[in-house]
Amino acid sequence: MNNLPPSGITPPTDPDPAETAEWREALLTLAQRDGAPRARQILDELARVARQQRLGWQPDLNTPYMNTIAVDEQPVFPGDLAIEERLASLMRWNALAMVVRANQAYGELGGHIASYASAADLFETGFNHFFHAKSEQHGGDLVFFQPHSAPGVYARAYLEGRLSEDDLLHYRQEITAPAAGARGLSSYPHPWLMPDFWQFPTGSMGIGPISSIYHARFMRYLTHRQLLDCSPRKVWGVFGDGEMDEPESMSALTLAAREKLDNLVWVVNCNLQRLDGPVRGNGRIIDELEKLFAGAGWNVIKLVWGSDWDGLFARDHSGALLRALAETVDGQMQTFAAKDGRFNRDSFFGQNEELARLAQGMTDEQIDRLKRGGHDLVKIHAAYAAAAAHTGQPTVILAHTKKGYGMGSAGQGRMTTHSQKKFEGADLIEFRNRFSLPLSDEQAQGLAFFRPAEDSPEMRYLRQHREALGGAMPRRETACDVVPVPPLQAYAQFALQADGKVMSTTTAFVRMLGSLLKEPQLGPRIVPIVADEARTFGMANLFRQVGIYSSVGQRYAPEDIDTILSYREALDGQILEEGISEAGALASWTAAATSYSVHGLAMLPFYIYYSMFGFQRVGDAIWAAADQRARGFLLGATSGRTTLGGEGLQHQDGSSHLVASTIPNCRAYDPAFAGEMAVIIDHGLREMLVEQKDVFYYVTLMNENYAQPDLPPDAHEGVLKGGYRFGQYGPQDAAQRVTLMGSGAILTEVIRAAELLAGQGIASEVLSITSWSELARDGQAQGAQSHLTRLLAGGAGPVVAASDYVRLVPESVRAFVPEGRRLHTLGTDGFGRSDTRAALRAYFQVDAASIAQTAQRALDALQAASPSS
């Protein structure tokens, strides 16, 4: 055993080496005589005593810079190593040819080679031995692919016959491909663009990692609620070391450990380089990540060195090799990757006589070909097998690789390698030779795609291994059963015929949700989600009704156990209460909202939150959910800039509807009344669960209590289209007429403004606008026949539009106001303030008085401009 300090730490001067040797020998003897468990028990006891004595010591979280799995612990490799290496080489070549050819034809298309070059063996080991596709025998694993490696996944699909050569020739050409009879291949994994191929969008760094954690947890949720047995399935994520700097990548590590998600395996491709240079030039990212994951409670497997190093470590009796590696920072390691064998002999093995002796008998070429662990199929398989078998913890494999592996002088380990997408003829020949590809010089320089004969050993091997694992993947499927939706009146009659009852739309929604949860077929499929605000939104009654999901049940008696609304956690609880983590709650929502395709089981999530903490805070994650064709409801509560009196700047939302309007498959509504909201929710239920449309709904809710009117049946269609005539005010024979439009919290101010104008003898019609974005989309599609144009056609005079959002929201419908009628918009531009609702609305000039004044000024201007004046 090597007498080494923890990796990267210089030992202090030993005042008594003989005593130290005795302690060391005692531990070794104990381990040899009684085994590792007894040795760990003694170490744990010594650590407890040290803490008790306040010695200021704790075990270091870093292990030596070597493989976690020792050589004698490796299982026998179950495949044909030579064939798998040939297949991986072919994947690398076809991926390279695809990107380079695209950029030769169209220089601006971009693409990435180096990331997949580093991860190819990590992918191929998974494809050949671990990644299960959905089949009758297996529910299918979930695999999150490193986005820059997409060309390698396409290269494998080409060998499998799922993609043609013409498809590969149209990489990143999705618009022009159909004209050539080909399929355009998206730049990164995009389910929206390739809906039968990619399962998960991972192109936005950090979204994939957090999403994989919550997908793994949602699988446990489905199992514990006895809706679907997900127990044999795994979630695999292949991510980059640079990606780990994203806050989302690290934000849920402790949740994964706390929930004991041993169905989750991350493979972090530690090629040590991000886009511009080293991830940690002056440190070691593997050491850093080991500490982070171990400290968070994960099982850490370090996959650092390939099999060629085993002999070197075996001969390293003095520990010189490990000491040298412990003192080599990643920036220098990248230099070693970019240089040849002679340089590495002189610069690394030449540091001292002990290292030089280790390299004796090795040629420069052998030194150059020393593999890092992430390029050794045997070592990768051992790590994957250990991860798959581990129980009680999530596992992360820290795989050491070279960015641009095999690209030689054209890009291996170089600062510019991430963007490398052009190769000279000599570079292509060098790449061919490096991987012994069956290509002539002409084929290599011409970037010819290569697929072995169908009856070749390689192709038979490829097919057999995928068939054994359920078939080709990635593969996205959408077949799921229709979920019946009860009649609207069955759960929302109180809202449709409110009869002036005073309540908020939030209260009305929670009441409807409680009724829907009682429906025998729909109820179990509903997933209520909150960050940490269930009581804020009046949802505490659901604690007792359906419970809060907990993977361990409830191990305590809550202090409010004697109350009607006591806090209740349960193994089969239905509510996902995510704590103060909007990113986590949104990731849970995405897992539930895509269950219809990921698991073949339609679920319907309702995530309710402070509207300001939605699109503005986790908009990138919402966009990724849209890419993944999510189906569910986002409920932006306490919405608007003035409805949440007293809270101020960071809590008051004036822009969520503006952002929501930019997402094509998001249907955004801002209803003012409970009846409107009920019609919208009902329509969404039917679109998503019965018609199975790939849409999701954003509905804003208010916490302001006011009288709720009845909603007549003939208004339902208008509610869904974005607006309807709410009422007429003032004398019908008045000479001055105006149309007032309002949405959400401000509609009540619009109605009061109409009453003020009526007192001045001015007639007005009030339109309740339930969705500005739906009106705008309809206008863009229908032009002069749009719903809004027809609504306004029967009126006269100026149009005043007001909302609790920035003016750009109502401005979005300007083009569809009939010619001759001038639109005036009011909104809440600027920062929020802390004050009462009345003061806030007066300040932003969206209160009844301001709306009436705007209408009066518009009428005065119209009269002044008329010829008779």
Beta strands, then each sheet from edge to edge (+ up, - down):
strand 1: 142-144
strand 2: 235-240
strand 3: 264-270
strand 4: 299-303
strand 5: 395-400
strand 6: 502-503
strand 7: 526-530
strand 8: 548-549
strand 9: 569-570
strand 10: 576-577
strand 11: 604-610
strand 12: 633-637
strand 13: 666-669
strand 14: 696-700
strand 15: 706-707
strand 16: 723-729
strand 17: 737-742
strand 18: 763-769
strand 19: 799-802
strand 20: 823-826
sheet 1: 1+ 2+ 3+ 5+ 4+
sheet 2: 6+ 15-
sheet 3: 10+ 7+ 11+ 12+ 14+ 13+
sheet 4: 8+ 9+
sheet 5: 16+ 18- 17- 19- 20-
end
